[in-house]
């Protein structure tokens, strides 16, 4: 398949993101809220078990929540 044929085939099937633009703010805010709660729980109990049960979910929620909030307000990364 040539590049031109691939380009023409892609034009009939436009890209649609997994999360719509109008839902990114709500998802980002929710993830940042979850990150805030889990980081608070992590700070109350510092043990190896709390790293797995609170620290890792807090870090993941903060990372994805920050990216969703950045995209929701119009700064694309």
mmCIF file of the N, C-alpha and C atoms, coordinates in Angstrom:
data_MODEL
# 
_entry.id   MODEL 
# 
loop_
_atom_site.group_PDB 
_atom_site.id 
_atom_site.type_symbol 
_atom_site.label_atom_id 
_atom_site.label_alt_id 
_atom_site.label_comp_id 
_atom_site.label_asym_id 
_atom_site.label_entity_id 
_atom_site.label_seq_id 
_atom_site.pdbx_PDB_ins_code 
_atom_site.Cartn_x 
_atom_site.Cartn_y 
_atom_site.Cartn_z 
_atom_site.occupancy 
_atom_site.B_iso_or_equiv 
_atom_site.pdbx_formal_charge 
_atom_site.auth_seq_id 
_atom_site.auth_comp_id 
_atom_site.auth_asym_id 
_atom_site.auth_atom_id 
_atom_site.pdbx_PDB_model_num 
ATOM 1   N N  . UNK A 1 1  ? 0.845   -1.176 0.000  1.00 0.00 ? 1  UNK A N  1 
ATOM 2   C CA . UNK A 1 1  ? 0.000   0.000  0.000  1.00 0.00 ? 1  UNK A CA 1 
ATOM 3   C C  . UNK A 1 1  ? 0.891   1.240  0.000  1.00 0.00 ? 1  UNK A C  1 
ATOM 4   N N  . UNK A 1 2  ? 0.633   2.133  -0.912 1.00 0.00 ? 2  UNK A N  1 
ATOM 5   C CA . UNK A 1 2  ? 1.432   3.356  -0.985 1.00 0.00 ? 2  UNK A CA 1 
ATOM 6   C C  . UNK A 1 2  ? 0.961   4.356  0.075  1.00 0.00 ? 2  UNK A C  1 
ATOM 7   N N  . UNK A 1 3  ? 1.772   5.333  0.308  1.00 0.00 ? 3  UNK A N  1 
ATOM 8   C CA . UNK A 1 3  ? 1.448   6.351  1.302  1.00 0.00 ? 3  UNK A CA 1 
ATOM 9   C C  . UNK A 1 3  ? 0.204   7.136  0.898  1.00 0.00 ? 3  UNK A C  1 
ATOM 10  N N  . UNK A 1 4  ? 0.037   7.388  -0.381 1.00 0.00 ? 4  UNK A N  1 
ATOM 11  C CA . UNK A 1 4  ? -1.133  8.115  -0.852 1.00 0.00 ? 4  UNK A CA 1 
ATOM 12  C C  . UNK A 1 4  ? -2.408  7.301  -0.626 1.00 0.00 ? 4  UNK A C  1 
ATOM 13  N N  . UNK A 1 5  ? -2.359  6.007  -0.879 1.00 0.00 ? 5  UNK A N  1 
ATOM 14  C CA . UNK A 1 5  ? -3.525  5.156  -0.635 1.00 0.00 ? 5  UNK A CA 1 
ATOM 15  C C  . UNK A 1 5  ? -3.850  5.095  0.855  1.00 0.00 ? 5  UNK A C  1 
ATOM 16  N N  . UNK A 1 6  ? -2.821  5.021  1.671  1.00 0.00 ? 6  UNK A N  1 
ATOM 17  C CA . UNK A 1 6  ? -3.032  5.019  3.120  1.00 0.00 ? 6  UNK A CA 1 
ATOM 18  C C  . UNK A 1 6  ? -3.666  6.321  3.580  1.00 0.00 ? 6  UNK A C  1 
ATOM 19  N N  . UNK A 1 7  ? -3.224  7.445  3.022  1.00 0.00 ? 7  UNK A N  1 
ATOM 20  C CA . UNK A 1 7  ? -3.785  8.756  3.352  1.00 0.00 ? 7  UNK A CA 1 
ATOM 21  C C  . UNK A 1 7  ? -5.254  8.832  2.962  1.00 0.00 ? 7  UNK A C  1 
ATOM 22  N N  . UNK A 1 8  ? -5.594  8.356  1.800  1.00 0.00 ? 8  UNK A N  1 
ATOM 23  C CA . UNK A 1 8  ? -6.983  8.368  1.336  1.00 0.00 ? 8  UNK A CA 1 
ATOM 24  C C  . UNK A 1 8  ? -7.858  7.432  2.176  1.00 0.00 ? 8  UNK A C  1 
ATOM 25  N N  . UNK A 1 9  ? -7.333  6.302  2.569  1.00 0.00 ? 9  UNK A N  1 
ATOM 26  C CA . UNK A 1 9  ? -8.095  5.372  3.406  1.00 0.00 ? 9  UNK A CA 1 
ATOM 27  C C  . UNK A 1 9  ? -8.335  5.955  4.793  1.00 0.00 ? 9  UNK A C  1 
ATOM 28  N N  . UNK A 1 10 ? -7.364  6.687  5.311  1.00 0.00 ? 10 UNK A N  1 
ATOM 29  C CA . UNK A 1 10 ? -7.512  7.290  6.635  1.00 0.00 ? 10 UNK A CA 1 
ATOM 30  C C  . UNK A 1 10 ? -8.504  8.442  6.624  1.00 0.00 ? 10 UNK A C  1 
ATOM 31  N N  . UNK A 1 11 ? -8.691  9.100  5.501  1.00 0.00 ? 11 UNK A N  1 
ATOM 32  C CA . UNK A 1 11 ? -9.609  10.234 5.460  1.00 0.00 ? 11 UNK A CA 1 
ATOM 33  C C  . UNK A 1 11 ? -11.062 9.800  5.605  1.00 0.00 ? 11 UNK A C  1 
ATOM 34  N N  . UNK A 1 12 ? -11.370 8.562  5.280  1.00 0.00 ? 12 UNK A N  1 
ATOM 35  C CA . UNK A 1 12 ? -12.753 8.081  5.438  1.00 0.00 ? 12 UNK A CA 1 
ATOM 36  C C  . UNK A 1 12 ? -13.036 7.633  6.858  1.00 0.00 ? 12 UNK A C  1 
ATOM 37  N N  . UNK A 1 13 ? -11.998 7.443  7.669  1.00 0.00 ? 13 UNK A N  1 
ATOM 38  C CA . UNK A 1 13 ? -12.162 6.990  9.043  1.00 0.00 ? 13 UNK A CA 1 
ATOM 39  C C  . UNK A 1 13 ? -11.442 7.965  9.969  1.00 0.00 ? 13 UNK A C  1 
ATOM 40  N N  . UNK A 1 14 ? -12.091 9.079  10.346 1.00 0.00 ? 14 UNK A N  1 
ATOM 41  C CA . UNK A 1 14 ? -11.397 10.081 11.157 1.00 0.00 ? 14 UNK A CA 1 
ATOM 42  C C  . UNK A 1 14 ? -11.119 9.569  12.573 1.00 0.00 ? 14 UNK A C  1 
ATOM 43  N N  . UNK A 1 15 ? -10.107 10.155 13.188 1.00 0.00 ? 15 UNK A N  1 
ATOM 44  C CA . UNK A 1 15 ? -9.717  9.782  14.547 1.00 0.00 ? 15 UNK A CA 1 
ATOM 45  C C  . UNK A 1 15 ? -10.738 10.317 15.539 1.00 0.00 ? 15 UNK A C  1 
ATOM 46  N N  . UNK A 1 16 ? -11.139 9.468  16.465 1.00 0.00 ? 16 UNK A N  1 
ATOM 47  C CA . UNK A 1 16 ? -11.977 9.918  17.571 1.00 0.00 ? 16 UNK A CA 1 
ATOM 48  C C  . UNK A 1 16 ? -11.303 9.487  18.868 1.00 0.00 ? 16 UNK A C  1 
ATOM 49  N N  . UNK A 1 17 ? -11.032 10.423 19.774 1.00 0.00 ? 17 UNK A N  1 
ATOM 50  C CA . UNK A 1 17 ? -10.305 10.091 20.997 1.00 0.00 ? 17 UNK A CA 1 
ATOM 51  C C  . UNK A 1 17 ? -11.148 9.214  21.915 1.00 0.00 ? 17 UNK A C  1 
ATOM 52  N N  . UNK A 1 18 ? -10.509 8.436  22.786 1.00 0.00 ? 18 UNK A N  1 
ATOM 53  C CA . UNK A 1 18 ? -11.262 7.572  23.698 1.00 0.00 ? 18 UNK A CA 1 
ATOM 54  C C  . UNK A 1 18 ? -12.099 8.359  24.707 1.00 0.00 ? 18 UNK A C  1 
ATOM 55  N N  . UNK A 1 19 ? -11.671 9.579  25.031 1.00 0.00 ? 19 UNK A N  1 
ATOM 56  C CA . UNK A 1 19 ? -12.431 10.445 25.946 1.00 0.00 ? 19 UNK A CA 1 
ATOM 57  C C  . UNK A 1 19 ? -12.757 11.721 25.192 1.00 0.00 ? 19 UNK A C  1 
ATOM 58  N N  . UNK A 1 20 ? -14.044 12.072 25.134 1.00 0.00 ? 20 UNK A N  1 
ATOM 59  C CA . UNK A 1 20 ? -14.454 13.271 24.402 1.00 0.00 ? 20 UNK A CA 1 
ATOM 60  C C  . UNK A 1 20 ? -13.911 14.520 25.075 1.00 0.00 ? 20 UNK A C  1 
ATOM 61  N N  . UNK A 1 21 ? -13.771 15.572 24.297 1.00 0.00 ? 21 UNK A N  1 
ATOM 62  C CA . UNK A 1 21 ? -13.205 16.829 24.789 1.00 0.00 ? 21 UNK A CA 1 
ATOM 63  C C  . UNK A 1 21 ? -14.019 17.413 25.945 1.00 0.00 ? 21 UNK A C  1 
ATOM 64  N N  . UNK A 1 22 ? -15.333 17.311 25.910 1.00 0.00 ? 22 UNK A N  1 
ATOM 65  C CA . UNK A 1 22 ? -16.155 17.905 26.964 1.00 0.00 ? 22 UNK A CA 1 
ATOM 66  C C  . UNK A 1 22 ? -16.144 17.090 28.260 1.00 0.00 ? 22 UNK A C  1 
ATOM 67  N N  . UNK A 1 23 ? -15.608 15.887 28.265 1.00 0.00 ? 23 UNK A N  1 
ATOM 68  C CA . UNK A 1 23 ? -15.532 15.061 29.464 1.00 0.00 ? 23 UNK A CA 1 
ATOM 69  C C  . UNK A 1 23 ? -14.151 15.095 30.114 1.00 0.00 ? 23 UNK A C  1 
ATOM 70  N N  . UNK A 1 24 ? -13.164 15.679 29.455 1.00 0.00 ? 24 UNK A N  1 
ATOM 71  C CA . UNK A 1 24 ? -11.804 15.658 29.979 1.00 0.00 ? 24 UNK A CA 1 
ATOM 72  C C  . UNK A 1 24 ? -11.668 16.427 31.289 1.00 0.00 ? 24 UNK A C  1 
ATOM 73  N N  . UNK A 1 25 ? -12.375 17.538 31.431 1.00 0.00 ? 25 UNK A N  1 
ATOM 74  C CA . UNK A 1 25 ? -12.268 18.313 32.669 1.00 0.00 ? 25 UNK A CA 1 
ATOM 75  C C  . UNK A 1 25 ? -12.804 17.527 33.851 1.00 0.00 ? 25 UNK A C  1 
ATOM 76  N N  . UNK A 1 26 ? -13.965 16.888 33.692 1.00 0.00 ? 26 UNK A N  1 
ATOM 77  C CA . UNK A 1 26 ? -14.561 16.123 34.788 1.00 0.00 ? 26 UNK A CA 1 
ATOM 78  C C  . UNK A 1 26 ? -13.681 14.934 35.172 1.00 0.00 ? 26 UNK A C  1 
ATOM 79  N N  . UNK A 1 27 ? -13.150 14.243 34.189 1.00 0.00 ? 27 UNK A N  1 
ATOM 80  C CA . UNK A 1 27 ? -12.287 13.093 34.475 1.00 0.00 ? 27 UNK A CA 1 
ATOM 81  C C  . UNK A 1 27 ? -10.991 13.553 35.134 1.00 0.00 ? 27 UNK A C  1 
ATOM 82  N N  . UNK A 1 28 ? -10.401 14.622 34.636 1.00 0.00 ? 28 UNK A N  1 
ATOM 83  C CA . UNK A 1 28 ? -9.179  15.151 35.234 1.00 0.00 ? 28 UNK A CA 1 
ATOM 84  C C  . UNK A 1 28 ? -9.388  15.623 36.657 1.00 0.00 ? 28 UNK A C  1 
ATOM 85  N N  . UNK A 1 29 ? -10.481 16.313 36.904 1.00 0.00 ? 29 UNK A N  1 
ATOM 86  C CA . UNK A 1 29 ? -10.784 16.781 38.258 1.00 0.00 ? 29 UNK A CA 1 
ATOM 87  C C  . UNK A 1 29 ? -11.013 15.611 39.192 1.00 0.00 ? 29 UNK A C  1 
ATOM 88  N N  . UNK A 1 30 ? -11.740 14.601 38.725 1.00 0.00 ? 30 UNK A N  1 
ATOM 89  C CA . UNK A 1 30 ? -11.984 13.416 39.542 1.00 0.00 ? 30 UNK A CA 1 
ATOM 90  C C  . UNK A 1 30 ? -10.699 12.673 39.878 1.00 0.00 ? 30 UNK A C  1 
ATOM 91  N N  . UNK A 1 31 ? -9.828  12.529 38.899 1.00 0.00 ? 31 UNK A N  1 
ATOM 92  C CA . UNK A 1 31 ? -8.556  11.851 39.147 1.00 0.00 ? 31 UNK A CA 1 
ATOM 93  C C  . UNK A 1 31 ? -7.673  12.642 40.105 1.00 0.00 ? 31 UNK A C  1 
ATOM 94  N N  . UNK A 1 32 ? -7.661  13.963 39.994 1.00 0.00 ? 32 UNK A N  1 
ATOM 95  C CA . UNK A 1 32 ? -6.873  14.771 40.932 1.00 0.00 ? 32 UNK A CA 1 
ATOM 96  C C  . UNK A 1 32 ? -7.453  14.726 42.338 1.00 0.00 ? 32 UNK A C  1 
ATOM 97  N N  . UNK A 1 33 ? -8.762  14.646 42.447 1.00 0.00 ? 33 UNK A N  1 
ATOM 98  C CA . UNK A 1 33 ? -9.391  14.510 43.765 1.00 0.00 ? 33 UNK A CA 1 
ATOM 99  C C  . UNK A 1 33 ? -9.041  13.164 44.393 1.00 0.00 ? 33 UNK A C  1 
ATOM 100 N N  . UNK A 1 34 ? -9.088  12.113 43.591 1.00 0.00 ? 34 UNK A N  1 
ATOM 101 C CA . UNK A 1 34 ? -8.704  10.782 44.077 1.00 0.00 ? 34 UNK A CA 1 
ATOM 102 C C  . UNK A 1 34 ? -7.231  10.782 44.492 1.00 0.00 ? 34 UNK A C  1 
ATOM 103 N N  . UNK A 1 35 ? -6.383  11.440 43.720 1.00 0.00 ? 35 UNK A N  1 
ATOM 104 C CA . UNK A 1 35 ? -4.958  11.521 44.057 1.00 0.00 ? 35 UNK A CA 1 
ATOM 105 C C  . UNK A 1 35 ? -4.746  12.251 45.376 1.00 0.00 ? 35 UNK A C  1 
ATOM 106 N N  . UNK A 1 36 ? -5.516  13.305 45.611 1.00 0.00 ? 36 UNK A N  1 
ATOM 107 C CA . UNK A 1 36 ? -5.395  14.052 46.861 1.00 0.00 ? 36 UNK A CA 1 
ATOM 108 C C  . UNK A 1 36 ? -5.784  13.178 48.054 1.00 0.00 ? 36 UNK A C  1 
ATOM 109 N N  . UNK A 1 37 ? -6.861  12.423 47.925 1.00 0.00 ? 37 UNK A N  1 
ATOM 110 C CA . UNK A 1 37 ? -7.313  11.548 49.013 1.00 0.00 ? 37 UNK A CA 1 
ATOM 111 C C  . UNK A 1 37 ? -6.291  10.441 49.271 1.00 0.00 ? 37 UNK A C  1 
ATOM 112 N N  . UNK A 1 38 ? -5.829  9.787  48.214 1.00 0.00 ? 38 UNK A N  1 
ATOM 113 C CA . UNK A 1 38 ? -4.866  8.697  48.388 1.00 0.00 ? 38 UNK A CA 1 
ATOM 114 C C  . UNK A 1 38 ? -3.521  9.190  48.914 1.00 0.00 ? 38 UNK A C  1 
ATOM 115 N N  . UNK A 1 39 ? -3.105  10.378 48.521 1.00 0.00 ? 39 UNK A N  1 
ATOM 116 C CA . UNK A 1 39 ? -1.843  10.892 49.055 1.00 0.00 ? 39 UNK A CA 1 
ATOM 117 C C  . UNK A 1 39 ? -1.992  11.246 50.532 1.00 0.00 ? 39 UNK A C  1 
ATOM 118 N N  . UNK A 1 40 ? -3.166  11.686 50.943 1.00 0.00 ? 40 UNK A N  1 
ATOM 119 C CA . UNK A 1 40 ? -3.417  11.914 52.361 1.00 0.00 ? 40 UNK A CA 1 
ATOM 120 C C  . UNK A 1 40 ? -3.386  10.623 53.151 1.00 0.00 ? 40 UNK A C  1 
ATOM 121 N N  . UNK A 1 41 ? -3.987  9.568  52.608 1.00 0.00 ? 41 UNK A N  1 
ATOM 122 C CA . UNK A 1 41 ? -3.931  8.267  53.270 1.00 0.00 ? 41 UNK A CA 1 
ATOM 123 C C  . UNK A 1 41 ? -2.506  7.740  53.334 1.00 0.00 ? 41 UNK A C  1 
ATOM 124 N N  . UNK A 1 42 ? -1.752  7.969  52.283 1.00 0.00 ? 42 UNK A N  1 
ATOM 125 C CA . UNK A 1 42 ? -0.359  7.523  52.260 1.00 0.00 ? 42 UNK A CA 1 
ATOM 126 C C  . UNK A 1 42 ? 0.466   8.245  53.313 1.00 0.00 ? 42 UNK A C  1 
ATOM 127 N N  . UNK A 1 43 ? 0.214   9.518  53.517 1.00 0.00 ? 43 UNK A N  1 
ATOM 128 C CA . UNK A 1 43 ? 1.003   10.282 54.484 1.00 0.00 ? 43 UNK A CA 1 
ATOM 129 C C  . UNK A 1 43 ? 0.672   9.893  55.923 1.00 0.00 ? 43 UNK A C  1 
ATOM 130 N N  . UNK A 1 44 ? -0.505  9.315  56.156 1.00 0.00 ? 44 UNK A N  1 
ATOM 131 C CA . UNK A 1 44 ? -0.871  8.909  57.506 1.00 0.00 ? 44 UNK A CA 1 
ATOM 132 C C  . UNK A 1 44 ? -0.236  7.588  57.919 1.00 0.00 ? 44 UNK A C  1 
ATOM 133 N N  . UNK A 1 45 ? 0.073   6.728  56.958 1.00 0.00 ? 45 UNK A N  1 
ATOM 134 C CA . UNK A 1 45 ? 0.603   5.410  57.262 1.00 0.00 ? 45 UNK A CA 1 
ATOM 135 C C  . UNK A 1 45 ? 1.780   5.122  56.338 1.00 0.00 ? 45 UNK A C  1 
ATOM 136 N N  . UNK A 1 46 ? 2.979   5.315  56.822 1.00 0.00 ? 46 UNK A N  1 
ATOM 137 C CA . UNK A 1 46 ? 4.166   5.118  55.998 1.00 0.00 ? 46 UNK A CA 1 
ATOM 138 C C  . UNK A 1 46 ? 4.719   3.712  56.224 1.00 0.00 ? 46 UNK A C  1 
ATOM 139 N N  . UNK A 1 47 ? 4.359   2.814  55.352 1.00 0.00 ? 47 UNK A N  1 
ATOM 140 C CA . UNK A 1 47 ? 4.885   1.455  55.378 1.00 0.00 ? 47 UNK A CA 1 
ATOM 141 C C  . UNK A 1 47 ? 4.957   0.950  53.943 1.00 0.00 ? 47 UNK A C  1 
ATOM 142 N N  . UNK A 1 48 ? 5.570   -0.218 53.756 1.00 0.00 ? 48 UNK A N  1 
ATOM 143 C CA . UNK A 1 48 ? 5.665   -0.771 52.408 1.00 0.00 ? 48 UNK A CA 1 
ATOM 144 C C  . UNK A 1 48 ? 4.284   -1.109 51.864 1.00 0.00 ? 48 UNK A C  1 
ATOM 145 N N  . UNK A 1 49 ? 3.409   -1.577 52.729 1.00 0.00 ? 49 UNK A N  1 
ATOM 146 C CA . UNK A 1 49 ? 2.051   -1.904 52.301 1.00 0.00 ? 49 UNK A CA 1 
ATOM 147 C C  . UNK A 1 49 ? 1.313   -0.656 51.817 1.00 0.00 ? 49 UNK A C  1 
ATOM 148 N N  . UNK A 1 50 ? 1.537   0.467  52.469 1.00 0.00 ? 50 UNK A N  1 
ATOM 149 C CA . UNK A 1 50 ? 0.856   1.686  52.055 1.00 0.00 ? 50 UNK A CA 1 
ATOM 150 C C  . UNK A 1 50 ? 1.414   2.238  50.744 1.00 0.00 ? 50 UNK A C  1 
ATOM 151 N N  . UNK A 1 51 ? 2.658   1.892  50.418 1.00 0.00 ? 51 UNK A N  1 
ATOM 152 C CA . UNK A 1 51 ? 3.210   2.313  49.122 1.00 0.00 ? 51 UNK A CA 1 
ATOM 153 C C  . UNK A 1 51 ? 2.410   1.658  48.003 1.00 0.00 ? 51 UNK A C  1 
ATOM 154 N N  . UNK A 1 52 ? 2.124   0.375  48.166 1.00 0.00 ? 52 UNK A N  1 
ATOM 155 C CA . UNK A 1 52 ? 1.379   -0.360 47.149 1.00 0.00 ? 52 UNK A CA 1 
ATOM 156 C C  . UNK A 1 52 ? -0.094  0.029  47.151 1.00 0.00 ? 52 UNK A C  1 
ATOM 157 N N  . UNK A 1 53 ? -0.685  0.159  48.330 1.00 0.00 ? 53 UNK A N  1 
ATOM 158 C CA . UNK A 1 53 ? -2.132  0.386  48.404 1.00 0.00 ? 53 UNK A CA 1 
ATOM 159 C C  . UNK A 1 53 ? -2.540  1.851  48.255 1.00 0.00 ? 53 UNK A C  1 
ATOM 160 N N  . UNK A 1 54 ? -1.663  2.793  48.600 1.00 0.00 ? 54 UNK A N  1 
ATOM 161 C CA . UNK A 1 54 ? -2.029  4.209  48.522 1.00 0.00 ? 54 UNK A CA 1 
ATOM 162 C C  . UNK A 1 54 ? -1.083  5.036  47.647 1.00 0.00 ? 54 UNK A C  1 
ATOM 163 N N  . UNK A 1 55 ? 0.195   4.772  47.745 1.00 0.00 ? 55 UNK A N  1 
ATOM 164 C CA . UNK A 1 55 ? 1.168   5.587  47.024 1.00 0.00 ? 55 UNK A CA 1 
ATOM 165 C C  . UNK A 1 55 ? 1.115   5.411  45.522 1.00 0.00 ? 55 UNK A C  1 
ATOM 166 N N  . UNK A 1 56 ? 1.051   4.183  45.075 1.00 0.00 ? 56 UNK A N  1 
ATOM 167 C CA . UNK A 1 56 ? 1.013   3.919  43.635 1.00 0.00 ? 56 UNK A CA 1 
ATOM 168 C C  . UNK A 1 56 ? -0.272  4.437  42.984 1.00 0.00 ? 56 UNK A C  1 
ATOM 169 N N  . UNK A 1 57 ? -1.465  4.174  43.565 1.00 0.00 ? 57 UNK A N  1 
ATOM 170 C CA . UNK A 1 57 ? -2.675  4.754  42.965 1.00 0.00 ? 57 UNK A CA 1 
ATOM 171 C C  . UNK A 1 57 ? -2.679  6.284  42.984 1.00 0.00 ? 57 UNK A C  1 
ATOM 172 N N  . UNK A 1 58 ? -2.114  6.880  44.035 1.00 0.00 ? 58 UNK A N  1 
ATOM 173 C CA . UNK A 1 58 ? -2.050  8.343  44.098 1.00 0.00 ? 58 UNK A CA 1 
ATOM 174 C C  . UNK A 1 58 ? -1.165  8.889  42.999 1.00 0.00 ? 58 UNK A C  1 
ATOM 175 N N  . UNK A 1 59 ? -0.028  8.253  42.767 1.00 0.00 ? 59 UNK A N  1 
ATOM 176 C CA . UNK A 1 59 ? 0.886   8.723  41.723 1.00 0.00 ? 59 UNK A CA 1 
ATOM 177 C C  . UNK A 1 59 ? 0.267   8.575  40.340 1.00 0.00 ? 59 UNK A C  1 
ATOM 178 N N  . UNK A 1 60 ? -0.376  7.444  40.079 1.00 0.00 ? 60 UNK A N  1 
ATOM 179 C CA . UNK A 1 60 ? -1.016  7.232  38.781 1.00 0.00 ? 60 UNK A CA 1 
ATOM 180 C C  . UNK A 1 60 ? -2.178  8.194  38.559 1.00 0.00 ? 60 UNK A C  1 
ATOM 181 N N  . UNK A 1 61 ? -3.003  8.375  39.588 1.00 0.00 ? 61 UNK A N  1 
ATOM 182 C CA . UNK A 1 61 ? -4.141  9.284  39.462 1.00 0.00 ? 61 UNK A CA 1 
ATOM 183 C C  . UNK A 1 61 ? -3.664  10.717 39.255 1.00 0.00 ? 61 UNK A C  1 
ATOM 184 N N  . UNK A 1 62 ? -2.607  11.112 39.948 1.00 0.00 ? 62 UNK A N  1 
ATOM 185 C CA . UNK A 1 62 ? -2.097  12.464 39.767 1.00 0.00 ? 62 UNK A CA 1 
ATOM 186 C C  . UNK A 1 62 ? -1.511  12.649 38.370 1.00 0.00 ? 62 UNK A C  1 
ATOM 187 N N  . UNK A 1 63 ? -0.772  11.668 37.891 1.00 0.00 ? 63 UNK A N  1 
ATOM 188 C CA . UNK A 1 63 ? -0.172  11.773 36.564 1.00 0.00 ? 63 UNK A CA 1 
ATOM 189 C C  . UNK A 1 63 ? -1.205  11.887 35.465 1.00 0.00 ? 63 UNK A C  1 
ATOM 190 N N  . UNK A 1 64 ? -2.160  10.966 35.448 1.00 0.00 ? 64 UNK A N  1 
ATOM 191 C CA . UNK A 1 64 ? -3.190  11.005 34.412 1.00 0.00 ? 64 UNK A CA 1 
ATOM 192 C C  . UNK A 1 64 ? -4.135  12.183 34.608 1.00 0.00 ? 64 UNK A C  1 
ATOM 193 N N  . UNK A 1 65 ? -4.453  12.519 35.854 1.00 0.00 ? 65 UNK A N  1 
ATOM 194 C CA . UNK A 1 65 ? -5.321  13.658 36.117 1.00 0.00 ? 65 UNK A CA 1 
ATOM 195 C C  . UNK A 1 65 ? -4.706  14.965 35.672 1.00 0.00 ? 65 UNK A C  1 
ATOM 196 N N  . UNK A 1 66 ? -3.401  15.116 35.885 1.00 0.00 ? 66 UNK A N  1 
ATOM 197 C CA . UNK A 1 66 ? -2.724  16.340 35.454 1.00 0.00 ? 66 UNK A CA 1 
ATOM 198 C C  . UNK A 1 66 ? -2.737  16.466 33.934 1.00 0.00 ? 66 UNK A C  1 
ATOM 199 N N  . UNK A 1 67 ? -2.507  15.366 33.236 1.00 0.00 ? 67 UNK A N  1 
ATOM 200 C CA . UNK A 1 67 ? -2.525  15.417 31.769 1.00 0.00 ? 67 UNK A CA 1 
ATOM 201 C C  . UNK A 1 67 ? -3.920  15.731 31.257 1.00 0.00 ? 67 UNK A C  1 
ATOM 202 N N  . UNK A 1 68 ? -4.948  15.105 31.854 1.00 0.00 ? 68 UNK A N  1 
ATOM 203 C CA . UNK A 1 68 ? -6.321  15.396 31.423 1.00 0.00 ? 68 UNK A CA 1 
ATOM 204 C C  . UNK A 1 68 ? -6.694  16.847 31.700 1.00 0.00 ? 68 UNK A C  1 
ATOM 205 N N  . UNK A 1 69 ? -6.270  17.393 32.838 1.00 0.00 ? 69 UNK A N  1 
ATOM 206 C CA . UNK A 1 69 ? -6.596  18.788 33.131 1.00 0.00 ? 69 UNK A CA 1 
ATOM 207 C C  . UNK A 1 69 ? -5.844  19.736 32.194 1.00 0.00 ? 69 UNK A C  1 
ATOM 208 N N  . UNK A 1 70 ? -4.608  19.418 31.874 1.00 0.00 ? 70 UNK A N  1 
ATOM 209 C CA . UNK A 1 70 ? -3.859  20.251 30.927 1.00 0.00 ? 70 UNK A CA 1 
ATOM 210 C C  . UNK A 1 70 ? -4.536  20.252 29.582 1.00 0.00 ? 70 UNK A C  1 
ATOM 211 N N  . UNK A 1 71 ? -4.973  19.074 29.121 1.00 0.00 ? 71 UNK A N  1 
ATOM 212 C CA . UNK A 1 71 ? -5.660  18.985 27.832 1.00 0.00 ? 71 UNK A CA 1 
ATOM 213 C C  . UNK A 1 71 ? -7.036  19.648 27.888 1.00 0.00 ? 71 UNK A C  1 
ATOM 214 N N  . UNK A 1 72 ? -7.708  19.581 29.034 1.00 0.00 ? 72 UNK A N  1 
ATOM 215 C CA . UNK A 1 72 ? -9.057  20.146 29.142 1.00 0.00 ? 72 UNK A CA 1 
ATOM 216 C C  . UNK A 1 72 ? -9.053  21.665 29.043 1.00 0.00 ? 72 UNK A C  1 
ATOM 217 N N  . UNK A 1 73 ? -7.988  22.291 29.529 1.00 0.00 ? 73 UNK A N  1 
ATOM 218 C CA . UNK A 1 73 ? -7.945  23.751 29.495 1.00 0.00 ? 73 UNK A CA 1 
ATOM 219 C C  . UNK A 1 73 ? -7.304  24.280 28.215 1.00 0.00 ? 73 UNK A C  1 
ATOM 220 N N  . UNK A 1 74 ? -6.869  23.388 27.331 1.00 0.00 ? 74 UNK A N  1 
ATOM 221 C CA . UNK A 1 74 ? -6.417  23.829 26.027 1.00 0.00 ? 74 UNK A CA 1 
ATOM 222 C C  . UNK A 1 74 ? -4.931  23.849 25.801 1.00 0.00 ? 74 UNK A C  1 
ATOM 223 N N  . UNK A 1 75 ? -4.143  23.355 26.743 1.00 0.00 ? 75 UNK A N  1 
ATOM 224 C CA . UNK A 1 75 ? -2.699  23.279 26.561 1.00 0.00 ? 75 UNK A CA 1 
ATOM 225 C C  . UNK A 1 75 ? -2.398  21.835 26.174 1.00 0.00 ? 75 UNK A C  1 
ATOM 226 N N  . UNK A 1 76 ? -2.037  21.618 24.927 1.00 0.00 ? 76 UNK A N  1 
ATOM 227 C CA . UNK A 1 76 ? -1.832  20.252 24.459 1.00 0.00 ? 76 UNK A CA 1 
ATOM 228 C C  . UNK A 1 76 ? -0.378  19.841 24.621 1.00 0.00 ? 76 UNK A C  1 
ATOM 229 N N  . UNK A 1 77 ? -0.191  18.649 25.171 1.00 0.00 ? 77 UNK A N  1 
ATOM 230 C CA . UNK A 1 77 ? 1.165   18.120 25.393 1.00 0.00 ? 77 UNK A CA 1 
ATOM 231 C C  . UNK A 1 77 ? 1.453   17.007 24.424 1.00 0.00 ? 77 UNK A C  1 
# 
